[in-house]
Structure formats: structure tokens, C-alpha cells
Amino acid sequence: MKLTLTSSPHLHATQDLKSVMYDVVIALLPACAVSMYLFGLRSFAVILTATVAAMLFEAGVLYMRGKTDIKATVFDGSAMITGILLALNVPPTLPLWMTAVGSFIAIVVAKHLFGGLGFNVFNPALIARVFLLISYPVHMTAWIAPRMAETVTAATPLGVLKTEGLAKVHGAWTNMDFFLGNTGGSLGEMSALALLLGGAFLLYRKVISWEIPFAMLASLAVFTGIFWVVNPQKFADPLFHLLTGGAIIGAFFMATDMVTSPVTPKGMLIFGVGIGLLTGLIRLFGGFPEGVSFAILIMNALVPTIDKYTKTRKFGTQGVVA
């Protein structure tokens, strides 16, 4: 089965919204499983709370809007994905009531105040993450070490790089730690391997196309690689930036959101390159150690403009539509 996101004219595909959404849920399961292995019931409770709260808020808003197909919409998978992605973007120690607040922001504010699924301008899970980061910065940056019998605080690799320098990073972790999952951080940045497996599944199922993930990760690697070549004692290598933080989950699961990303292949490439460059710029020179969330949201705002100038010609006409 193939699902292609393009500008009109359209032909009917064999996949429907529900099947696409549940493919994404399946693709997220490896990352969820790794987080539960590393943090046990902490991560399970956060994921469950975010997901259930998102679906309940979805049902409540649909009821208040007088919708008649509430059950079908609640279980179409869209709210479930938002809840899971939100959970994977927060620490395992986040209080559950804050997690539920994040689900409220994602579903009610970032999604339904814009008109519901298909009308939101920004990725709902990322809007919720940024809201939580600004509102509860202490809790949103309270990282713990994985697989510890007792709660042991641990900084993220990007946080250590920002505050203590590259030498400290090299003394604490290896690239294999980042690849398999042996660091502090959000639930969804533990294992690059788990995320890549999910991303590969989405590509195989043709739920997403290659342009956005490739352009984002390639531009991030090139941008950070330039500074690494110039000064390898100060700047981390490109592989470090690809394997840490939200680079992979952002590339395959957040930036590729069909509602908030461009519809043309050329637009997708521009969109992905913009995210990669902004992520690198924020990581290297910004006040935050991570930049994926902010980069995606900034580029979300530019999607209408990107679509406008990358439109294919109208069916039956010649030339590019301005």
C-alpha cells in the first residue's frame, strides 16, 4: 500500500486515516519499550497518562462541539499519537498532573482551537512540550540515570556539552551509548536504534517519504560538521548531534506530520533543511542545549509560504502557479 502526500488533483488510496495513524503508533512502540526498560513504571505511567488524557480531552472537545462521531474520531489514532509523542518528549520524572496539562494544551489549544485535525498550524505535541518547558522548567529538565535502583540525577549529553564542554561528554559516554540507550534525557531520546527501526517501518509502509528526514538530518550533520572540522576540541562531531537529543524522533515522527509539513517534494526538502540548520544553530550558539522542537515549530509557521512557492502546476495547465 502506498500513501503519497501531494497537491491536487487526488486519487483515492487504499489506506485511510485510521490505518495510517495506527502505523505510526506501531512505529513508536520500540521507543516506548526501550523507555519502559530503562525507567520502568515511571515511563509507563507518563506514557499512559499522556495518551489517555489526550483521548479524553479529544472526546470532551468533540462533545462540546456537538460532533456525532465522537467514538470513531477518538479512536482513529490521532489523539493517541499526540499523547505518545508528548510523553516521549518529557522526562520520566515529570509529575503526572503536569503530563495531563500537556495533553490539554496539545489537544484543546494547539489542535481544536485551530479547528481540529487537519487545521492546526503547529505540531500539537511540540506546542505542549514547549509550554511545559516554559511553565515548569525545573521539572522538564529533571533528568535521571537509566536502570538505577534509586533515583540518580543525570544530565543529558547535549546539556553536558553546553555547560561542561566536549571533554566531559567524551568521558561519560560513547556513540554506542547514544545508539542503544544509556543516557539521561526525555523518554524519546534514549535509543537511536529504536527510533530508526520505527522510522524505517514508516518508510516501508510509505506513511512518510524520505525527503524531510533526509534533508533535516543531512543539513544538521553538514552544519555541525563544518564547525567540528574547524575546531574539534570545542565542537562535537556530526554523529553526536544525530544520535543525541530529539534529532531522530523529530526527523521521522514530528517534522513529518502531514498536517504541519509541506505537500510537495521540493517543499519537503526546503522544510527539512530549515529544521536541520535551525537545530544546529540553536544547539551550538543558543541558550538551550536542544533545538529540535523550536526548529520544527518555526518551520511549521513557514509551511504556507513554502507551499505557495513550490506548488506544482494546476492539472490541465502549463507552468508553475504563483
N, C-alpha and C positions, 0 to 999 in steps of 0.2 A: 504494500500500500504506500502511496505517495501523497504527501500534503505539501503543496507549493504555495507560498505566500507571495502574491504578486498584485499589481494593479489590474483593473478591469481590462478586457472582459473576462468572466469567470466561467469555468465549467464545474459541474458537481464532482466531488471526490468521494472515495469510498469511506474515508474517515470522517467522523463527526466530532463535535466539540468534546463530548464526554470521553471518547476513546483517546483523543489527543491529551487531554488533561490527565487521564489515568496512566498514560505512558510516562508523563513527567513524574507522577507520583512514584511509579516503579523505578524510574531512573534515580530518584532521590533516596531510595531505600538503602543502598550501600553506604552512603554518607551517614544516614541515621543509625545504621547498625554499628558503624565504627564509633560514632559518638557515644552510643549506649555501652559499647565495650570499654571505652576509655573512661567514661564518667558514671556509668551505671544508672541508678534510678534518678539521679539529678537530671540527666539529659532526657530520659524517658518522660519525666514529669513536665519538663519545659516543652517538649515536642507535643505531648498530648494536650497540655493546657492551651498552647497557641492554636493548635488545629481545631480542637473542639470549640474554643471561644470564637474563632473566625467563622465557623459554620453556624454557631448560634447567632452571632451578630448579623450574618448574612440572612438567616431566616427572619430575624426581628425586623430588619430594614425592609425586606420584601413584603412582610406582613403590613407594615405601616404604609408602604407604597401601594397597597391594595392588589398585589400580584396574586394570581390564582394558581400558578405552577410552582409554589414555594418548594415542595419536596424535590421536584425534579431539578430545580436550579441549585438548591443547597448541595445536592449530591452529584452535581455534574463535574465536580473535581476542582473547580476554580478556587473556591474558598479554602478547600483543603490544601491546595498547593501554596496559597498565600500564607496559611498558618505554618506549614512545614518550613517554607523558606524563611519566614520571620524567625522561627525557632533556631534555624541553622545560622542565623546572623546575630545571635546573642550568646552571652556566656552561660555555661551550665549552672552558675550560681545565681542567675537573675531570679528575684522573687517572683512567684507565680502570679501574683496580682499585677505586677508590672508587665509580665508577659501578656496577660489578658488585656491590659491597657493598650499594649502594642497592637494586638489583634483588632481592637476597637478602632484605632487610628487607621490601620490598614484597610479594613472593610468599610467602615462608615465614612471616614473622612476622605481617604485617598481614592476610594473606589466609587461609592454610591453618591457622594456629594457631586461627583462629576457626571453622574448619570448611570453608573453601573458598569458591568463588564462590557468592554469594547469602547468606552467613552473616556476612561481615565487617561490622563496625560502622563502621569508618573507611575513608576512601579510601586504598587501599594506596600509590599514588604519592605522596600528600601525607605520609603517615606516613614514607615513605622520605626525602622531601625534608627534613622537619623533623629526622629522625635525622641525616642528613648535615650539616645546618646546625649542629646542636649538637655533633656529633662532630668535624667538620672545618671550623670557621668561617672559617679563613683561605682555604682552597681554595674554599669555597662563596661567598665574596664577592670572588673574584679576577676582576674584570671586565676585558674588553679591548675596544678600539675595533673596530668592523666595517670590513671591506675595507681592512685595513692590511697592507702587505708585511711589516712587522715587528710583533712583539708590543708593543702600546702599551696601557698600563693606562688604564682609563676607568671612572669611577663611573656608576652608574645615575641616571636623573633623580630618582627617589624618594630615593636616597642623598644626592644633592647638595642636594635640598630639605631633608632632615633635618639635614645637617651644615653647609651653607653658606648656606642661605636662598634665597628665591624669586628675588631679583635674579640670582643666579648661574645659576639654571635658565633664565631668560629670555635670558641672554646666551649660552647654549650651544646651545639647541635651539628649534625651533618645533613647533607642533602637527603640522605635516606630517611632521616627522622621526619623531614618535611613530607617526603613522598608517602611514607607508610602511616604517619600519625604518631608523633611523640613530643608534642609541644603544647604550650598553653594557647588559648585563643577561643574564638567562637566555635560553636558546635560544627559549623560547616566549613571550617578551615583546618580541620585536623588531618585529614588524609587526602593528598592529591590523587592517589591511586583510586580511591572510592569515587571521587568526583569525576575522574577521567572515564571510569567504567560507565557511570551514568551518562556522561556526555556522549560517549561512543554509542550507547544504546539509543539516545535521541537522534543521533545522526543516522544510525542504521534504520531506524523507524521513519526517518525523514520528517520528524516533527520539527526539527530545526535544520537550517542549512549551514554550510561551513563558513560563510563569509564573515559573520560577526565574531565568532570565537577566534578564527584565524587572524583576522585583522586586529582584534584587541590584543591578543597575546603576542603577536609578532611585533606590533608597534611598541608595546610595553618592553619587550626584550631588546629591541633596537635602541629605544630611548635610554633605558638604563645601561645598556651595553656600551654606549658611547662614553658615558661618564666613568664606567668601570675601566675601560681601556685607558682613559686619560689618567685616572687616579685609583688603582685597585686597592690601595691601602685605606681609602676612605669610603669608596662606594662598593656595594655588594654586586656580585655578578648577576647577569640576567636570569640564570636558572633559579637563584634565590628568590627573585621577585616573582617568577612564575609559580613557584611551588608554595609560597607563603601567602598569608592573608586571604583575601577574597578573590584573588585573580581568577582561579579556575571556576569556582562556583558562580562568579559574576559573568564570566565569558560564556558558559554553557547554559546557565539557568536563569540569570537575571537580565542580562543585556538582550537575550534572545526572546524576551516576552513579546508575543505577537502584537499586542495592543500598543505597546510603547516603543516599538522599534520600526525602522523604515520598511517599506514594502518592496523596493527594487534592489537587485543585487548590487548595483553601484552605490546606492544609498546605504546599504548594509555595510559595505566596506568603509565608506566615509565615517559612518557611525562607530564602527569598531575601532578604527584608527583614532578617532577622537577620544574614545574612552581610554584606550591604552596610553595615549600621550598625557591626558589629564591625570590618570592614575600615577604615572611615573613622576609627573611634575609635583603632585601633592606629596607623594612619598619622599621624594628627595629634598624638596625645598619648602613644603608646607608645614603647618603646625601640628597636623595629625600624622601618626605613623602610617595609617592606611588611607587609601584614596578611592577605592573602587566604588563604594556607594555614592560618594559625591560626584564622581566622574560620570556614572551612569545616569544619575538624576539630571545633571547639567545637559548631557546629550539628549535625554528624553525631551527636554524643553526645545531642542533644536530639530526634532524629528519632522514637524510640519514643514519647516524650511528645507530640510534635506529632501523630503518627498517632493516638494514643489519643483526643485531644480534637477531632480533625477527621474522625473516621470518619463515613461516610455510613450511613444506616440499613441494617440487615440486609434481605436480599431477602425480601419477604413479610411484613415487619413495619412498624410505624409509629414515627415518632420517631427520634431520634439515639441511637445506642448509647453509653453512658457508658464 
